[in-house]
Amino acid sequence: MRAAVLRAYNADLSIEDLPDPAPEADGVVLRTIACGICRSDWHGWTGEHPRVKPGQIQGHEYCGEVVEAGPLSAWKPGDRVVAPFILACGRCPACQSGHQNTCPDQRLPGFVEPGAFAEYVAVPLSHNLARLPETLSPTVAAGLGCRVTTAWHALTGRAELRAGEWLAVHGTGGIGLATLLLGKALGARVVVVDVVPEKLAHARGFGADAAIDARDGDTAAAIVDLTGGGADVSVEALGIAQTTNASIECLAPLGRHVQVGMPVGHTARMEINMNAVYMKNLALYGTRGMPSWRYPSLLALIEQGAVDFAPLIAREVRLSEASDELRAFNGPTAPGVAVITDFSQ
């Protein structure tokens, strides 16, 4: 199979011909139909993600068609499925209590095991997979496994966003745009924050009620003024101290901050305004991924036409162009997300 392999940090991925993978007893092998390129991939590509080492095939936002199934898998060749990026064991206390995204025995294709920047990907623990609805484009579905699932769980499983509340979204990349779309679908009023005017205009086109350029001054104060006292829920989608503090400080009393952006490498530890947390009685939530049992609620929302994620996709690219997309994360990125749909070159 053809695959893009990380051989050196911050360098072009190596396009190589490798042996096709084989399924584990409880797993499947997928022909990769589409795979998103995510900021989390960039963290690994730069060497800041502690689990991603040279030799890794990245790619964790994928959907595909089963070409081979292990004897313990319920899937069969021809099935089209979408995968969460966290594959949970299904047996431990965390899984049994419904919190599969915190499973201590999780498997992570694209980070630790070979991922989907390749023509084929082996997926263990295939009970985590969800069937791809016929009405959902595989290109759009590729973004569900990380950005959209994470945003859905952040808003509904952690912050419990309610209709009529103000939602602030700091960063309008893939996760930020997904959070905006889902927030509007849930009936919230949404204000977005970024430093790229084109991305703010793009977000307004997605239905944002307000857009704030963070270069213009005190973002938190602007949100407090705009909302008449502060946002009820604020989502940080970058993983850096500046936006984390803006997210906390823009909240109304009893507000809920959700840390979605990945604090890793040099941002793993940061100084935050705990006085604001204390004085305003705020709740701080961490979130990572989504329990696989929550797929039906998300897919039903999409199938009912309550939310359309097609506008998220800005570019369909070839496997050989993945390096250019990763490199673009070094600076302010263009609006929308990129998805690999051609694995032949």
C-alpha positions as CSV (number, residue, x, y, z in Angstrom):
1,M,0.0,0.0,0.0
2,R,1.0,3.6,-0.4
3,A,1.5,5.6,2.8
4,A,2.9,8.9,4.0
5,V,5.4,8.2,6.7
6,L,6.9,10.6,9.3
7,R,10.6,10.0,9.0
8,A,11.8,13.4,10.5
9,Y,10.0,16.1,12.4
10,N,9.1,19.2,10.5
11,A,10.1,17.6,7.2
12,D,8.1,16.4,4.2
13,L,6.4,13.1,4.9
14,S,7.9,10.2,3.0
15,I,5.6,8.6,0.4
16,E,6.4,4.9,0.5
17,D,5.1,1.5,-0.6
18,L,4.5,-0.7,2.4
19,P,3.0,-4.1,3.1
20,D,-0.8,-4.1,3.5
21,P,-1.9,-4.4,7.1
22,A,-3.7,-7.5,8.5
23,P,-6.7,-7.4,10.9
24,E,-6.5,-8.3,14.6
25,A,-9.0,-10.9,15.8
26,D,-11.4,-8.2,16.9
27,G,-10.5,-5.7,14.3
28,V,-10.8,-4.9,10.6
29,V,-8.8,-3.5,7.8
30,L,-10.3,-0.5,6.0
31,R,-9.6,0.8,2.5
32,T,-9.2,4.5,3.4
33,I,-11.8,6.6,1.6
34,A,-11.0,9.9,3.2
35,C,-8.8,11.2,6.0
36,G,-8.8,14.6,7.5
37,I,-5.6,16.6,8.3
38,C,-5.9,17.9,11.8
39,R,-3.9,20.2,14.1
40,S,-3.3,17.2,16.3
41,D,-1.4,15.7,13.4
42,W,0.7,18.8,13.2
43,H,1.6,18.5,16.9
44,G,3.0,15.0,16.1
45,W,4.7,16.3,12.9
46,T,6.5,19.0,14.8
47,G,7.7,16.6,17.5
48,E,5.6,18.2,20.3
49,H,3.2,15.2,20.7
50,P,5.0,12.9,23.1
51,R,3.6,9.7,21.6
52,V,4.4,10.4,17.9
53,K,7.8,9.1,16.9
54,P,9.6,8.9,13.5
55,G,8.4,6.0,11.5
56,Q,4.7,6.8,12.4
57,I,2.0,6.8,9.8
58,Q,-0.2,9.6,11.0
59,G,-3.9,10.3,10.3
60,H,-6.7,9.7,12.8
61,E,-9.8,11.3,11.2
62,Y,-10.8,8.7,8.7
63,C,-13.6,6.7,7.2
64,G,-13.3,3.7,5.0
65,E,-14.7,0.4,3.6
66,V,-14.0,-2.9,5.3
67,V,-11.9,-5.1,3.1
68,E,-11.0,-7.7,5.7
69,A,-12.4,-8.6,9.2
70,G,-11.0,-10.6,12.0
71,P,-13.0,-13.6,13.3
72,L,-14.3,-11.7,16.4
73,S,-15.4,-8.6,14.5
74,A,-19.1,-8.0,13.8
75,W,-18.2,-6.1,10.6
76,K,-18.0,-7.7,7.1
77,P,-16.3,-6.7,3.8
78,G,-18.1,-3.9,2.1
79,D,-19.3,-2.2,5.2
80,R,-18.6,1.5,5.2
81,V,-17.7,2.9,8.7
82,V,-16.4,5.9,10.5
83,A,-14.0,5.7,13.4
84,P,-13.4,7.6,16.6
85,F,-9.8,8.5,17.1
86,I,-9.9,6.8,20.6
87,L,-10.5,3.1,20.3
88,A,-11.6,1.9,23.8
89,C,-11.3,-1.6,25.2
90,G,-14.9,-1.9,26.2
91,R,-14.2,-3.9,29.3
92,C,-12.6,-1.6,31.9
93,P,-14.5,0.4,34.5
94,A,-14.3,3.6,32.5
95,C,-15.8,1.8,29.4
96,Q,-18.4,0.1,31.4
97,S,-19.5,3.4,32.9
98,G,-19.9,5.0,29.5
99,H,-16.7,7.0,29.5
100,Q,-14.8,5.2,26.7
101,N,-12.8,8.3,25.8
102,T,-11.0,7.9,29.1
103,C,-10.2,4.2,28.7
104,P,-6.7,3.4,30.2
105,D,-6.2,0.7,27.6
106,Q,-7.2,2.8,24.5
107,R,-5.6,2.2,21.1
108,L,-4.6,5.2,19.0
109,P,-4.1,4.7,15.2
110,G,-2.3,7.7,13.9
111,F,-0.5,8.5,17.1
112,V,0.9,5.2,18.4
113,E,-0.1,2.7,15.8
114,P,-0.2,3.1,12.0
115,G,-2.9,5.6,11.0
116,A,-4.8,6.5,7.9
117,F,-2.4,8.6,5.8
118,A,-2.4,5.4,3.8
119,E,-4.4,3.4,1.3
120,Y,-5.3,0.9,4.1
121,V,-5.5,1.1,7.8
122,A,-5.9,-1.6,10.4
123,V,-8.5,-0.8,13.1
124,P,-8.4,-2.9,16.3
125,L,-11.3,-3.0,18.8
126,S,-13.7,-2.6,15.9
127,H,-16.7,-2.4,18.2
128,N,-15.9,1.3,18.4
129,L,-16.8,1.8,14.8
130,A,-20.1,3.3,13.5
131,R,-21.8,2.6,10.2
132,L,-21.5,5.5,7.7
133,P,-25.0,6.7,6.8
134,E,-25.7,6.5,3.1
135,T,-26.6,10.2,3.0
136,L,-23.3,11.3,4.5
137,S,-20.4,12.0,2.2
138,P,-17.2,10.1,3.2
139,T,-15.2,13.3,2.7
140,V,-17.4,15.1,5.3
141,A,-17.5,12.0,7.5
142,A,-13.7,11.9,7.7
143,G,-13.9,15.0,9.9
144,L,-16.3,13.4,12.4
145,G,-13.7,11.2,14.0
146,C,-11.9,14.1,15.8
147,R,-13.1,17.6,15.3
148,V,-16.9,17.1,15.2
149,T,-17.1,14.3,17.8
150,T,-14.9,16.3,20.2
151,A,-17.0,19.4,19.7
152,W,-20.2,17.5,20.2
153,H,-19.0,15.9,23.4
154,A,-17.6,19.2,24.7
155,L,-21.0,21.0,24.2
156,T,-23.4,18.2,25.2
157,G,-21.4,15.8,27.4
158,R,-19.3,18.3,29.3
159,A,-20.7,21.9,29.2
160,E,-24.4,20.8,28.7
161,L,-25.0,23.8,26.5
162,R,-28.6,25.0,26.5
163,A,-30.7,26.8,23.9
164,G,-30.5,30.6,24.3
165,E,-27.2,30.6,26.1
166,W,-24.2,32.5,24.8
167,L,-21.3,30.4,23.5
168,A,-17.9,31.8,22.9
169,V,-15.5,29.9,20.6
170,H,-11.8,30.8,20.7
171,G,-10.2,29.7,17.4
172,T,-12.0,29.1,14.1
173,G,-10.1,26.1,12.8
174,G,-11.8,22.8,12.2
175,I,-12.9,22.2,15.9
176,G,-13.9,25.8,16.3
177,L,-16.1,25.8,13.2
178,A,-17.6,22.4,14.2
179,T,-18.3,23.9,17.7
180,L,-20.0,26.9,16.0
181,L,-22.2,24.8,13.8
182,L,-23.2,22.5,16.6
183,G,-23.8,25.4,19.0
184,K,-26.2,27.0,16.5
185,A,-27.9,23.7,16.0
186,L,-28.5,23.5,19.8
187,G,-30.0,26.9,19.8
188,A,-27.2,28.9,21.3
189,R,-26.0,32.4,20.4
190,V,-22.4,32.2,19.2
191,V,-19.5,34.6,19.2
192,V,-16.3,33.5,17.6
193,V,-12.7,34.8,18.1
194,D,-9.7,34.6,15.8
195,V,-6.8,36.8,14.4
196,V,-7.5,36.1,10.7
197,P,-10.2,38.4,9.2
198,E,-10.9,35.9,6.4
199,K,-11.6,33.2,9.0
200,L,-13.9,35.5,11.0
201,A,-15.8,36.3,7.8
202,H,-16.0,32.6,7.0
203,A,-17.4,31.9,10.5
204,R,-20.0,34.7,10.1
205,G,-21.1,32.9,6.9
206,F,-21.6,29.8,9.0
207,G,-24.1,31.7,11.2
208,A,-21.9,33.2,14.0
209,D,-23.9,35.9,15.8
210,A,-20.7,38.0,16.3
211,A,-17.0,37.8,15.4
212,I,-14.2,39.4,17.4
213,D,-10.7,40.0,16.0
214,A,-8.4,39.2,19.0
215,R,-5.8,41.7,17.6
216,D,-8.1,44.6,18.5
217,G,-7.6,44.5,22.2
218,D,-9.1,42.8,25.3
219,T,-11.0,39.9,23.8
220,A,-12.6,38.8,27.1
221,A,-13.8,42.3,27.9
222,A,-15.3,42.6,24.4
223,I,-17.2,39.4,24.9
224,V,-18.5,40.4,28.3
225,D,-19.7,43.7,26.8
226,L,-21.3,42.1,23.8
227,T,-23.2,39.4,25.8
228,G,-24.3,41.8,28.6
229,G,-22.3,40.1,31.3
230,G,-20.3,37.3,29.8
231,A,-20.7,34.0,27.9
232,D,-22.4,31.0,29.6
233,V,-20.1,28.5,27.9
234,S,-16.6,29.2,26.4
235,V,-14.7,26.7,24.3
236,E,-10.9,27.1,23.8
237,A,-9.9,25.4,20.5
238,L,-6.1,26.2,20.2
239,G,-4.4,25.0,23.4
240,I,-2.4,28.1,24.2
241,A,-2.3,30.3,27.3
242,Q,-3.5,33.5,25.7
243,T,-6.8,32.0,24.4
244,T,-7.3,29.8,27.5
245,N,-7.2,32.9,29.7
246,A,-9.5,34.8,27.3
247,S,-11.9,31.9,27.4
248,I,-12.0,31.8,31.2
249,E,-12.1,35.6,31.6
250,C,-15.0,36.1,29.1
251,L,-17.4,33.9,31.1
252,A,-20.3,35.2,33.2
253,P,-20.5,34.1,36.8
254,L,-21.2,30.3,37.0
255,G,-20.0,30.0,33.4
256,R,-18.4,26.8,32.0
257,H,-15.0,26.7,30.2
258,V,-14.2,23.7,28.1
259,Q,-10.6,23.0,27.2
260,V,-10.7,21.4,23.7
261,G,-7.4,22.7,22.2
262,M,-4.6,20.3,23.0
263,P,-2.0,21.7,25.5
264,V,1.0,19.7,24.6
265,G,4.8,20.2,24.4
266,H,5.7,23.7,25.4
267,T,2.0,24.6,26.2
268,A,1.4,21.5,28.4
269,R,1.8,23.7,31.5
270,M,0.5,27.2,31.4
271,E,-0.3,30.1,33.8
272,I,-4.0,30.7,33.9
273,N,-6.2,33.2,35.8
274,M,-7.4,31.1,38.8
275,N,-8.7,34.3,40.5
276,A,-11.3,34.6,37.8
277,V,-12.3,31.0,38.4
278,Y,-12.5,31.6,42.1
279,M,-14.3,34.9,42.0
280,K,-16.9,34.0,39.4
281,N,-17.5,30.4,40.6
282,L,-16.6,29.0,37.2
283,A,-16.5,25.4,36.1
284,L,-13.5,24.2,34.1
285,Y,-13.9,21.1,32.0
286,G,-11.3,19.1,30.0
287,T,-12.5,17.0,27.1
288,R,-10.8,14.7,24.6
289,G,-12.7,12.8,22.0
290,M,-16.1,11.3,22.4
291,P,-17.4,8.0,23.8
292,S,-18.3,5.8,20.8
293,W,-21.8,5.1,22.1
294,R,-22.7,8.8,21.4
295,Y,-22.3,8.4,17.7
296,P,-26.0,7.7,17.1
297,S,-27.0,11.1,18.6
298,L,-24.6,13.0,16.4
299,L,-25.3,11.0,13.2
300,A,-29.1,11.4,13.8
301,L,-28.6,15.2,14.1
302,I,-26.8,15.2,10.7
303,E,-29.3,12.9,9.0
304,Q,-32.2,15.0,10.2
305,G,-30.7,18.0,8.5
306,A,-30.2,19.9,11.7
307,V,-26.6,20.6,10.9
308,D,-24.6,20.5,7.7
309,F,-20.8,20.0,8.0
310,A,-20.1,20.0,4.2
311,P,-19.1,23.7,4.4
312,L,-16.2,22.7,6.7
313,I,-14.4,21.1,3.9
314,A,-12.3,23.6,2.1
315,R,-9.8,21.4,0.2
316,E,-9.6,17.8,-1.1
317,V,-6.0,16.9,-1.5
318,R,-3.7,14.1,-2.5
319,L,-1.7,12.0,-0.1
320,S,1.5,13.7,-1.4
321,E,0.1,17.1,-0.4
322,A,-0.4,16.2,3.3
323,S,3.0,17.7,4.1
324,D,2.0,21.1,2.7
325,E,-1.2,21.1,4.8
326,L,0.8,20.2,8.0
327,R,3.3,22.9,7.3
328,A,0.4,25.5,7.0
329,F,-0.4,25.0,10.7
330,N,2.9,26.7,11.5
331,G,1.1,30.1,11.0
332,P,-2.4,31.4,10.8
333,T,-4.3,28.9,8.6
334,A,-6.7,29.5,5.8
335,P,-10.5,29.0,6.4
336,G,-11.8,25.5,6.4
337,V,-10.2,22.1,6.6
338,A,-8.3,19.8,4.2
339,V,-9.2,16.1,3.6
340,I,-7.1,13.5,1.8
341,T,-9.3,11.8,-0.8
342,D,-6.7,10.6,-3.3
343,F,-4.3,8.0,-1.9
344,S,-2.8,7.0,-5.2
345,Q,-0.2,9.7,-5.3
